[in-house]
């Protein structure tokens, strides 16, 4: 982060702590071991200089926040006063409405969500495809349907902004009934593609699906929830990244997938509807 940006974030968060404390500037300054004039200078933004490390530690300890949050390196205050781990593992079991995944979507409302799916995007699946895939993966069909409806409703909210990027070959393989979809009937696959085309038209532009050439680009499935966190899908587990720089790196990776897209979001519905189904 640029030094000027760092000082701006620090100043804003220092103001937040001052307002939250209910103290006047003199009392606040005394608690963190500086004089009132030094605090006034930090709040004024007259300089991009940050206080000494000792002062930063005192502020974080006195107000039970992490240094990462105070300096704008994390969006989690970590109220225990400890720096939250930049990497966590979360289980993906249970109904969608009871999982952290639903909570992360709710927290990211109003920001851009970036999503690389593992297969056909969840919210674009028909009930028949959901049932077929749930049977293969030994998952609860009802919870999958609830999750799909939640995602559709979420993307109909006016503040939603979701970009999805996936290999076009996933849809081509699906249309041909290859791989995991070998046992899915031709009629079910045709209806899935038509259903996808209708939903893409319906949800555009709050939900935008791009297709890239999977022979030239590769990506693991993951979701970036605004500036807050990224979750890498690993079957029944999510590898959760909280560190700002890691989230930025994945965001750059996603943006490169978008730049390489061969089918843009306004073209994807037509692409899906016109795929030949074998």
Secondary structure as the mmCIF struct_conf table of DSSP 4:
data_model
#
loop_
_struct_conf.conf_type_id
_struct_conf.id
_struct_conf.beg_label_comp_id
_struct_conf.beg_label_asym_id
_struct_conf.beg_label_seq_id
_struct_conf.end_label_comp_id
_struct_conf.end_label_asym_id
_struct_conf.end_label_seq_id
HELX_RH_AL_P HELX_RH_AL_P1 UNK A 3 UNK A 21
TURN_TY1_P TURN_TY1_P1 UNK A 22 UNK A 22
HELX_RH_AL_P HELX_RH_AL_P2 UNK A 25 UNK A 31
TURN_TY1_P TURN_TY1_P2 UNK A 32 UNK A 33
HELX_RH_AL_P HELX_RH_AL_P3 UNK A 36 UNK A 44
TURN_TY1_P TURN_TY1_P3 UNK A 45 UNK A 45
BEND BEND1 UNK A 46 UNK A 46
HELX_LH_PP_P HELX_LH_PP_P1 UNK A 49 UNK A 52
HELX_RH_AL_P HELX_RH_AL_P4 UNK A 53 UNK A 62
TURN_TY1_P TURN_TY1_P4 UNK A 63 UNK A 64
HELX_RH_AL_P HELX_RH_AL_P5 UNK A 67 UNK A 70
TURN_TY1_P TURN_TY1_P5 UNK A 71 UNK A 72
BEND BEND2 UNK A 73 UNK A 73
BEND BEND3 UNK A 75 UNK A 75
TURN_TY1_P TURN_TY1_P6 UNK A 79 UNK A 80
BEND BEND4 UNK A 81 UNK A 82
HELX_LH_PP_P HELX_LH_PP_P2 UNK A 83 UNK A 85
BEND BEND5 UNK A 86 UNK A 86
STRN STRN1 UNK A 87 UNK A 91
BEND BEND6 UNK A 94 UNK A 94
HELX_RH_3T_P HELX_RH_3T_P1 UNK A 96 UNK A 98
BEND BEND7 UNK A 99 UNK A 99
HELX_RH_AL_P HELX_RH_AL_P6 UNK A 100 UNK A 107
TURN_TY1_P TURN_TY1_P7 UNK A 108 UNK A 110
BEND BEND8 UNK A 111 UNK A 111
STRN STRN2 UNK A 112 UNK A 116
BEND BEND9 UNK A 118 UNK A 120
HELX_RH_3T_P HELX_RH_3T_P2 UNK A 122 UNK A 124
HELX_RH_AL_P HELX_RH_AL_P7 UNK A 127 UNK A 137
TURN_TY1_P TURN_TY1_P8 UNK A 138 UNK A 138
HELX_RH_AL_P HELX_RH_AL_P8 UNK A 141 UNK A 155
TURN_TY1_P TURN_TY1_P9 UNK A 156 UNK A 156
BEND BEND10 UNK A 157 UNK A 157
TURN_TY1_P TURN_TY1_P10 UNK A 158 UNK A 159
STRN STRN3 UNK A 161 UNK A 167
HELX_RH_AL_P HELX_RH_AL_P9 UNK A 168 UNK A 176
TURN_TY1_P TURN_TY1_P11 UNK A 177 UNK A 177
HELX_RH_3T_P HELX_RH_3T_P3 UNK A 179 UNK A 181
TURN_TY1_P TURN_TY1_P12 UNK A 182 UNK A 183
BEND BEND11 UNK A 184 UNK A 184
HELX_RH_AL_P HELX_RH_AL_P10 UNK A 186 UNK A 203
TURN_TY1_P TURN_TY1_P13 UNK A 204 UNK A 206
STRN STRN4 UNK A 207 UNK A 212
TURN_TY1_P TURN_TY1_P14 UNK A 214 UNK A 216
STRN STRN5 UNK A 222 UNK A 225
TURN_TY1_P TURN_TY1_P15 UNK A 226 UNK A 228
STRN STRN6 UNK A 229 UNK A 234
TURN_TY1_P TURN_TY1_P16 UNK A 235 UNK A 236
STRN STRN7 UNK A 237 UNK A 241
HELX_RH_AL_P HELX_RH_AL_P11 UNK A 244 UNK A 259
TURN_TY1_P TURN_TY1_P17 UNK A 260 UNK A 260
STRN STRN8 UNK A 261 UNK A 263
TURN_TY1_P TURN_TY1_P18 UNK A 265 UNK A 267
HELX_RH_AL_P HELX_RH_AL_P12 UNK A 268 UNK A 273
TURN_TY1_P TURN_TY1_P19 UNK A 274 UNK A 274
#
